[in-house]
Amino acid sequence: MRLKKSFRVSTYAAFAVLSLSGAVWLLADWQKEFSTGEIWQQVAANMLMIHGGTAMLALLLLGALIPIHLLRAWRSRKNRISGSLVVTINAVLITTAFGLYYLGSEALRPWMSWIHLAAGCSVVLLLPVHIWLGRRESKVKRGADANTLASVSNQPTCSIVRIQEGRHR
């Protein structure tokens, strides 16, 4: 189920910003323990703000994907396995993000962080695969449709066309 170009670009951009801001935050968080200056602390704080703000936009886009992409593709039995994995990983990301932001438990926080990190890395790898599989399936279907059209056009014309042609002679 191909999306409108503007919606597709917006979704790709949001996930790209989420991926980059998450990666830069991870690097800054790691560096701030080894650095004496405040620069890495500031970079980590800024990346977390960008990541959180973009996540809110991504939630809106994911919600919009449900009726215009997910449900239609599910009913059409298209790309169900990779699509289900993408949905599951996004659900894990949303749940762990909620936990990281709202739960104050110091016992759960490291677990939530590692699960969120693993799910984030997974979606970065899986989303392009899901898109590639969908485009490949669509390309195969378009090729099959073209072959069907070619075989139909080689069939003899129907009698109505012959009758109409006879009137004009």
GIURMO-V102181 format. One record per pair of residues at least 6 apart in sequence whose C-alpha atoms are under 8 Angstrom apart, sorted by sequence separation. I is the first residue (numbers start at 0). J is the second residue. If there is no record, write none. Layout:
I,J
I,J
This chain:
31,37
72,78
73,79
102,108
31,38
72,79
31,39
30,39
31,40
99,108
98,108
28,39
27,39
28,40
99,111
27,40
69,82
98,111
99,112
27,42
28,43
96,111
27,43
95,111
95,112
24,42
25,43
24,43
95,114
96,115
23,43
24,44
95,115
24,46
23,46
24,47
92,115
91,115
21,46
20,46
21,47
92,118
20,47
91,118
92,119
20,49
21,50
89,118
20,50
88,118
88,119
17,50
88,121
89,122
16,50
88,122
17,53
16,53
17,54
85,122
13,53
85,125
13,54
84,125
85,126
13,56
14,57
13,57
81,125
85,129
10,57
81,128
82,129
81,129
10,60
78,129
78,132
78,133
77,133
2,68
1,68
0,68
0,71
0,72
0,77
18,119
18,123
0,133
